[in-house]
Amino acid sequence: MVRILYLDVDSLRADHVGAYGQSAPTTPNIDALAADSVRFDAAYVANSPCMPSRAALMTGRYGIHNGVETHGRHSQQVHNPRHWTDWAGSWAESTENEHDWWHLPELFFQNRIITGGISSFPRHPAPWFYHVWHEFRQPQEPDGEGEYFQTPRAETVADEAIDFIDNLDAEEFFLYAQFWDPHGPYNRSESEIEEFRGCSLPPYPTAEQIAEHRTWDAWRSAPHMEVESRDDLAEELAQYRAEIRYADRHIGRIIEHLKAEGLYDETLIVLTADHGEEFGEHGLYREHWSTHDGTQRVPLLVKPPASSAAEPGAREQLVTNVDMAPTLAAFAGIEPPSRWQGESLVPLLRDPDADWRSHVVFDHGLYTAQRTIRTERWKLIRTYHPGMWGESVPDYQLYDMVADPWEQDDRAKDRPELVSDLDRRRLSWADRHLGSREDPLHVIARDGPAGFNAYRGSFSGKTT
């Protein structure tokens, strides 16, 4: 029997969760879940931001293969035989095996496990996200100025999730619930925000860095976000933390309902995010724009069924959200489609010391076009298109993630041989995962990232 609850929290940084070291009281309910879970401390999204990340999750394939590396017109179709020719509706007309290309919810659907999705994400628009569910609910945003498809409240999402659980007519299910909070715009009350004023601040950006960032003229730079000092940074973070606390409160409601219904112990619960959020560590404020850890690293908690052999606690191995589809299939006892590219995390859930991969590779394609290789110690960022930050973002950046986890000291010029070695490994990874098509990240670099194209006319795009 398989029961799966997948909680997808938009824009949630790992280091703003209590279980990952956050000192402010942002996530008491998530922290309680973490106590029963395997906590992955080096979890990354394979692609960022929203649309590429969820395409990677749902297809079980990296953006280099599924084709969704950005937003806009390049994001509307996933790479799939359905789109290769004038397909007439029968897989018999294709040389491809239909099962090989199934998406995650489609795999459960075809195996008669009830699938439910709760999200307004298809309105992004993302037509492939809406593909093959038994039931899909799109929670509505409140009526009023500034409300749109990204502002449905966590309370509404939780209400829908609880109602779905209450109305199940089968014991097996896969329920996906997506929370836009804490994604902007921030909508918390003064009293909710006040709880987080005066909380500790991260070391970066420093006052000197903020002063430098004040000279930038680009999307979400300090002057455009009215950030003049660390006090202004503190206010941004107070609002962000209040949004996290709000989402956590309603996530807690779902978990408590599972417990009340006697479903918690034997339900596999995953809590993670589609990407994080950066707050000036590299010059952009309240935005997800790069492959720096503020954008790409996410929390990943996997609470296994009580009957499984998993051992709760921390894991240090490098994983991505592409690994989640085969992991859920393994728990369901279903053979994953052959085109899926991730690896099941079940061996790591059972054994903290299990052998694992030596590196991961991940991309960003909305405001810049970057592909990054991350090993246990090193992180090499290759920028194919710098977006609006051509004078600030070099072609290569190298960081020692053990000595410099905030990615402040670029070592690329000091370690040319290491840069070359990591770059060869990155290119080898791309060759293995791409197939016969042109690399979609190279297409984006040539055409311009969607966010760059959308906003470049509003700014000079230069630093002074």
C-alpha positions as CSV (number, residue, x, y, z in Angstrom):
1,M,0.0,0.0,0.0
2,V,1.3,3.4,-0.9
3,R,0.2,6.8,0.5
4,I,2.2,9.8,-0.5
5,L,1.9,13.5,0.5
6,Y,4.2,15.8,-1.4
7,L,4.4,19.3,0.0
8,D,6.0,21.8,-2.4
9,V,6.7,25.2,-0.8
10,D,7.6,27.9,-3.3
11,S,10.8,30.0,-2.7
12,L,11.7,28.3,0.6
13,R,15.4,28.6,1.4
14,A,16.9,25.7,3.3
15,D,18.7,27.9,5.7
16,H,15.4,29.6,6.8
17,V,14.1,26.4,8.2
18,G,14.7,25.6,11.8
19,A,15.8,22.1,11.1
20,Y,18.5,23.5,8.9
21,G,19.8,25.9,11.5
22,Q,17.5,29.0,11.3
23,S,17.3,30.6,14.7
24,A,14.1,32.6,14.1
25,P,10.9,30.7,14.9
26,T,9.9,30.2,11.2
27,T,9.0,26.5,11.0
28,P,7.9,24.8,14.2
29,N,5.6,22.4,12.3
30,I,8.1,21.6,9.6
31,D,10.7,21.1,12.3
32,A,8.5,18.5,14.0
33,L,8.1,16.7,10.7
34,A,11.9,16.8,10.3
35,A,12.3,14.9,13.6
36,D,10.6,12.0,12.0
37,S,12.3,12.4,8.6
38,V,15.5,11.9,6.7
39,R,16.9,15.4,6.2
40,F,19.0,16.0,3.1
41,D,21.4,18.8,3.8
42,A,22.8,19.0,0.2
43,A,19.6,19.0,-1.8
44,Y,19.4,21.1,-4.9
45,V,16.8,21.7,-7.6
46,A,18.1,20.5,-11.0
47,N,16.7,23.5,-12.7
48,S,15.4,26.9,-11.5
49,P,13.2,28.8,-11.1
50,C,9.5,27.8,-10.9
51,M,8.7,26.3,-14.3
52,P,12.0,24.5,-15.0
53,S,12.1,23.2,-11.4
54,R,8.7,21.7,-11.6
55,A,9.2,20.3,-15.1
56,A,12.3,18.5,-13.7
57,L,10.2,17.1,-10.8
58,M,7.2,16.0,-12.9
59,T,9.1,14.6,-15.9
60,G,11.8,12.9,-13.9
61,R,14.3,14.4,-16.3
62,Y,16.8,17.2,-16.2
63,G,16.0,20.4,-18.1
64,I,18.7,19.6,-20.6
65,H,16.5,16.6,-21.6
66,N,13.0,17.7,-20.9
67,G,13.6,21.0,-22.7
68,V,12.2,23.4,-20.0
69,E,15.1,25.6,-18.9
70,T,13.3,29.0,-18.6
71,H,9.9,30.7,-18.6
72,G,8.1,32.2,-21.6
73,R,7.8,30.6,-25.0
74,H,10.6,28.1,-24.4
75,S,8.7,26.6,-21.5
76,Q,5.4,25.6,-23.1
77,Q,6.2,22.1,-24.2
78,V,8.3,19.4,-22.7
79,H,10.5,17.2,-24.9
80,N,8.2,14.2,-25.5
81,P,7.3,12.1,-28.6
82,R,3.8,13.5,-28.4
83,H,5.3,16.8,-29.7
84,W,7.8,15.4,-32.3
85,T,5.4,15.0,-35.3
86,D,1.8,15.5,-36.2
87,W,0.9,12.8,-33.7
88,A,-2.6,11.5,-34.3
89,G,-3.4,10.1,-30.9
90,S,-2.0,6.6,-31.0
91,W,1.3,5.5,-29.5
92,A,1.2,2.7,-32.0
93,E,2.3,5.2,-34.6
94,S,5.5,6.0,-32.7
95,T,8.7,4.0,-32.4
96,E,8.8,5.1,-28.7
97,N,7.3,3.2,-25.8
98,E,4.6,5.3,-24.1
99,H,5.6,4.1,-20.6
100,D,9.1,5.4,-21.1
101,W,7.9,9.0,-21.2
102,W,5.2,9.0,-18.5
103,H,5.3,11.9,-16.0
104,L,5.3,11.3,-12.3
105,P,1.5,11.7,-11.7
106,E,0.8,9.8,-15.0
107,L,2.8,6.8,-13.6
108,F,0.6,6.6,-10.5
109,F,-2.6,7.3,-12.6
110,Q,-1.8,4.4,-15.0
111,N,-1.2,2.1,-12.0
112,R,-4.6,3.1,-10.6
113,I,-3.2,4.9,-7.6
114,I,-5.5,7.9,-7.0
115,T,-3.6,11.1,-7.9
116,G,-4.6,14.6,-6.6
117,G,-3.0,17.9,-7.4
118,I,-3.7,21.2,-5.5
119,S,-2.0,24.1,-7.2
120,S,-2.7,27.2,-9.3
121,F,0.6,26.5,-11.1
122,P,-0.9,25.6,-14.5
123,R,-2.0,29.2,-14.8
124,H,1.7,30.2,-15.0
125,P,1.1,28.9,-17.8
126,A,2.5,25.4,-17.7
127,P,0.2,23.0,-19.7
128,W,2.5,20.0,-19.2
129,F,2.0,20.4,-15.4
130,Y,-1.7,19.7,-15.8
131,H,-1.1,16.4,-17.5
132,V,-2.9,13.2,-16.4
133,W,-4.3,13.5,-12.8
134,H,-7.4,11.9,-11.4
135,E,-8.3,15.2,-9.8
136,F,-6.7,18.6,-10.0
137,R,-7.8,21.6,-7.9
138,Q,-6.7,25.1,-8.5
139,P,-7.2,27.2,-5.4
140,Q,-8.4,30.7,-6.1
141,E,-6.6,33.9,-5.0
142,P,-8.6,36.4,-3.0
143,D,-10.5,39.1,-5.0
144,G,-8.8,42.5,-4.9
145,E,-5.9,44.6,-6.2
146,G,-2.6,42.9,-6.5
147,E,-4.1,39.4,-6.4
148,Y,-3.3,36.9,-9.1
149,F,-2.6,33.2,-9.7
150,Q,0.5,33.4,-7.5
151,T,-1.3,34.7,-4.4
152,P,-3.7,31.9,-3.3
153,R,-3.2,31.7,0.4
154,A,-1.7,28.7,2.2
155,E,-4.9,28.5,4.2
156,T,-6.8,27.7,1.1
157,V,-4.3,25.2,-0.1
158,A,-4.5,23.4,3.2
159,D,-8.3,23.4,3.2
160,E,-8.3,21.8,-0.2
161,A,-5.7,19.2,0.8
162,I,-7.7,18.2,3.9
163,D,-10.9,18.0,1.9
164,F,-9.2,15.8,-0.7
165,I,-8.1,13.4,2.1
166,D,-11.5,13.4,3.7
167,N,-13.2,12.5,0.4
168,L,-10.8,9.7,-0.7
169,D,-12.6,6.5,-1.8
170,A,-9.4,4.5,-2.0
171,E,-6.6,3.6,0.5
172,E,-3.7,4.4,-1.9
173,F,-3.0,8.0,-3.0
174,F,-0.5,10.5,-4.3
175,L,-1.4,14.0,-3.2
176,Y,0.7,16.9,-4.4
177,A,0.0,20.3,-2.6
178,Q,1.8,23.4,-3.8
179,F,2.1,26.5,-1.6
180,W,3.0,29.8,-3.2
181,D,3.8,31.3,0.2
182,P,6.6,32.5,0.8
183,H,6.9,33.6,-2.8
184,G,6.3,37.3,-3.2
185,P,4.3,39.4,-3.0
186,Y,4.4,39.4,0.8
187,N,1.0,39.7,2.3
188,R,1.5,39.3,6.1
189,S,0.0,41.6,8.7
190,E,2.1,44.0,10.8
191,S,1.7,41.8,13.8
192,E,3.0,38.7,11.9
193,I,5.9,40.6,10.6
194,E,6.7,42.2,14.0
195,E,7.4,38.7,15.4
196,F,10.5,38.6,13.1
197,R,11.8,42.1,13.5
198,G,15.0,42.0,15.6
199,C,15.9,38.5,14.6
200,S,19.5,37.8,13.7
201,L,20.8,38.6,10.2
202,P,23.1,36.6,7.9
203,P,26.6,37.9,7.5
204,Y,26.1,38.9,3.9
205,P,25.5,41.3,2.3
206,T,27.7,43.5,4.4
207,A,27.0,47.2,4.7
208,E,29.9,47.8,2.3
209,Q,28.4,45.4,-0.2
210,I,25.0,47.0,0.0
211,A,26.7,50.4,-0.7
212,E,28.3,48.9,-3.8
213,H,25.0,47.3,-4.8
214,R,23.4,50.8,-4.6
215,T,25.4,51.6,-7.8
216,W,23.8,48.8,-9.8
217,D,21.0,49.5,-12.3
218,A,19.3,46.2,-12.9
219,W,16.3,44.1,-12.0
220,R,15.9,43.7,-8.2
221,S,19.1,45.6,-7.5
222,A,19.3,47.5,-4.2
223,P,18.1,50.9,-5.4
224,H,15.2,49.4,-7.2
225,M,14.2,47.4,-4.0
226,E,14.8,50.5,-1.8
227,V,17.5,48.7,0.1
228,E,20.0,51.3,1.5
229,S,21.3,49.5,4.6
230,R,21.2,46.3,6.6
231,D,18.2,47.7,8.4
232,D,16.3,47.6,5.1
233,L,17.7,44.1,4.6
234,A,16.3,43.2,8.0
235,E,12.9,44.4,7.1
236,E,12.9,42.3,3.9
237,L,13.9,39.2,5.8
238,A,11.3,39.9,8.5
239,Q,8.6,39.9,5.9
240,Y,10.0,36.7,4.2
241,R,10.2,34.9,7.5
242,A,6.7,35.9,8.4
243,E,5.5,34.4,5.1
244,I,7.4,31.2,5.9
245,R,5.8,31.0,9.3
246,Y,2.3,31.5,7.8
247,A,2.9,28.6,5.3
248,D,4.3,26.4,8.1
249,R,1.1,27.0,10.2
250,H,-1.1,25.6,7.5
251,I,1.3,22.8,6.6
252,G,0.9,21.8,10.3
253,R,-2.8,21.7,9.8
254,I,-2.5,19.0,7.1
255,I,-0.1,17.0,9.1
256,E,-2.3,17.1,12.2
257,H,-5.2,16.0,10.1
258,L,-3.3,13.0,8.9
259,K,-2.6,12.1,12.5
260,A,-6.2,12.6,13.5
261,E,-7.3,10.3,10.7
262,G,-4.7,7.6,11.6
263,L,-2.9,8.1,8.3
264,Y,0.3,9.8,9.4
265,D,2.5,6.8,10.4
266,E,2.1,5.0,7.1
267,T,2.1,8.0,4.8
268,L,5.3,8.9,3.0
269,I,5.6,12.7,3.4
270,V,8.0,14.8,1.3
271,L,8.5,18.5,2.1
272,T,10.7,20.5,-0.2
273,A,10.8,23.6,-2.4
274,D,11.0,24.5,-6.1
275,H,13.9,27.0,-5.4
276,G,15.0,29.4,-2.7
277,E,15.3,33.2,-2.6
278,E,18.3,35.5,-2.6
279,F,18.6,38.5,-0.4
280,G,21.6,40.5,-1.7
281,E,24.4,38.0,-1.2
282,H,25.4,38.6,-4.8
283,G,23.6,41.8,-5.5
284,L,20.0,40.9,-6.1
285,Y,17.3,41.3,-3.4
286,R,14.2,39.1,-3.0
287,E,14.7,37.2,-6.3
288,H,15.8,33.8,-7.6
289,W,18.2,34.5,-10.5
290,S,21.3,32.3,-10.5
291,T,22.8,28.9,-9.5
292,H,24.1,30.3,-6.2
293,D,22.9,28.4,-3.2
294,G,20.4,31.0,-2.2
295,T,18.4,30.1,-5.3
296,Q,19.3,26.5,-5.9
297,R,19.6,24.8,-2.5
298,V,16.3,23.7,-0.9
299,P,15.1,21.8,2.1
300,L,14.3,18.2,1.5
301,L,12.6,16.2,4.2
302,V,11.5,12.6,3.5
303,K,9.3,11.1,6.3
304,P,9.1,7.4,5.4
305,P,6.2,5.1,6.3
306,A,6.8,3.6,9.8
307,S,6.9,0.1,8.2
308,S,9.9,1.0,6.0
309,A,13.5,0.3,6.9
310,A,14.5,4.0,6.6
311,E,16.6,5.5,9.3
312,P,15.7,9.2,10.2
313,G,18.5,11.7,10.5
314,A,20.7,13.8,8.3
315,R,22.2,12.9,5.0
316,E,25.1,14.7,3.4
317,Q,25.0,13.2,-0.1
318,L,24.3,15.5,-3.1
319,V,20.8,15.0,-4.5
320,T,18.4,16.9,-6.8
321,N,14.7,17.0,-7.3
322,V,15.0,14.8,-10.4
323,D,15.7,12.0,-7.9
324,M,12.3,12.4,-6.3
325,A,10.3,10.7,-9.1
326,P,12.2,7.4,-9.0
327,T,12.2,7.6,-5.2
328,L,8.4,7.8,-5.1
329,A,8.1,5.1,-7.7
330,A,10.3,2.8,-5.6
331,F,8.1,3.3,-2.5
332,A,5.1,2.4,-4.7
333,G,6.8,-0.7,-6.0
334,I,6.5,0.5,-9.6
335,E,9.1,0.3,-12.3
336,P,10.1,3.8,-13.3
337,P,10.0,4.9,-16.9
338,S,13.3,4.3,-18.7
339,R,13.7,7.9,-19.7
340,W,13.7,9.2,-16.1
341,Q,17.2,10.4,-15.2
342,G,17.3,10.6,-11.5
343,E,18.3,8.0,-8.9
344,S,16.1,6.6,-6.2
345,L,17.0,7.9,-2.8
346,V,15.8,4.7,-1.1
347,P,19.4,3.4,-0.5
348,L,20.3,6.7,1.3
349,L,17.1,6.5,3.3
350,R,18.1,3.1,4.6
351,D,21.8,3.7,5.0
352,P,23.5,7.1,5.7
353,D,26.8,5.7,4.4
354,A,25.5,4.2,1.1
355,D,27.7,4.8,-1.9
356,W,26.4,7.7,-4.0
357,R,27.3,10.0,-6.8
358,S,30.3,12.3,-6.6
359,H,28.7,15.4,-8.0
360,V,25.5,17.0,-9.2
361,V,24.9,19.4,-12.1
362,F,22.1,22.1,-12.1
363,D,20.9,25.0,-14.2
364,H,19.3,28.4,-14.0
365,G,17.7,29.9,-17.2
366,L,15.3,32.8,-16.3
367,Y,17.5,35.9,-15.6
368,T,20.8,34.3,-16.5
369,A,21.8,31.2,-18.3
370,Q,24.1,29.2,-16.0
371,R,25.1,25.5,-15.6
372,T,26.9,24.5,-12.4
373,I,28.7,21.4,-11.2
374,R,28.8,20.9,-7.4
375,T,31.0,18.3,-5.7
376,E,31.3,17.7,-2.0
377,R,33.8,20.6,-1.7
378,W,33.7,22.7,-4.9
379,K,31.2,24.5,-7.0
380,L,32.0,25.7,-10.5
381,I,29.4,28.1,-12.1
382,R,29.6,28.4,-15.9
383,T,27.7,31.4,-17.2
384,Y,26.5,31.3,-20.8
385,H,24.5,34.5,-20.6
386,P,25.0,37.0,-17.7
387,G,21.6,38.7,-18.1
388,M,21.7,42.3,-17.0
389,W,24.9,41.7,-15.1
390,G,27.5,41.5,-17.8
391,E,30.0,43.5,-15.8
392,S,29.4,41.6,-12.5
393,V,29.0,38.0,-13.5
394,P,32.1,36.3,-15.1
395,D,32.1,33.3,-17.4
396,Y,33.4,31.1,-14.7
397,Q,33.2,31.2,-10.9
398,L,34.7,28.7,-8.5
399,Y,33.8,28.5,-4.8
400,D,35.2,26.3,-2.0
401,M,31.8,25.4,-0.4
402,V,33.5,24.1,2.8
403,A,35.6,27.2,3.6
404,D,33.2,29.6,1.9
405,P,29.6,28.4,2.0
406,W,28.3,32.0,1.3
407,E,30.1,32.0,-2.1
408,Q,32.0,35.2,-1.5
409,D,35.5,34.3,-2.6
410,D,35.8,33.4,-6.3
411,R,38.8,31.1,-6.7
412,A,38.5,30.6,-10.5
413,K,41.6,32.6,-11.3
414,D,43.6,31.0,-8.6
415,R,42.8,27.4,-9.5
416,P,42.7,27.1,-13.4
417,E,43.5,23.4,-13.4
418,L,40.6,22.7,-11.1
419,V,38.3,24.8,-13.2
420,S,39.3,22.8,-16.3
421,D,38.8,19.5,-14.6
422,L,35.4,20.4,-13.2
423,D,34.4,21.9,-16.5
424,R,35.3,18.6,-18.3
425,R,33.1,16.7,-15.9
426,R,30.3,19.2,-16.4
427,L,30.5,18.8,-20.2
428,S,30.6,15.0,-19.9
429,W,27.5,15.1,-17.8
430,A,25.8,17.2,-20.5
431,D,26.8,14.8,-23.2
432,R,25.3,11.9,-21.2
433,H,22.0,13.6,-20.5
434,L,21.2,15.7,-23.5
435,G,20.5,13.2,-26.3
436,S,20.7,14.2,-30.0
437,R,19.1,17.7,-29.7
438,E,20.7,21.1,-29.3
439,D,21.3,21.9,-25.6
440,P,18.2,24.0,-24.6
441,L,20.3,26.1,-22.3
442,H,22.5,27.1,-25.2
443,V,19.3,28.1,-27.1
444,I,18.4,30.3,-24.2
445,A,21.8,31.9,-24.1
446,R,21.6,32.6,-27.8
447,D,18.0,34.0,-27.7
448,G,18.4,35.7,-24.3
449,P,16.9,34.4,-21.0
450,A,13.1,35.1,-20.7
451,G,13.5,37.4,-17.7
452,F,16.3,39.3,-19.3
453,N,14.3,39.8,-22.4
454,A,11.3,40.9,-20.4
455,Y,13.0,43.5,-18.2
456,R,16.1,44.7,-20.0
457,G,14.3,47.7,-21.5
458,S,13.6,49.0,-18.1
459,F,17.2,49.2,-17.0
460,S,20.6,50.0,-18.5
461,G,21.7,46.6,-17.4
462,K,25.1,47.9,-16.4
463,T,27.0,48.6,-13.1
464,T,29.0,51.7,-12.5
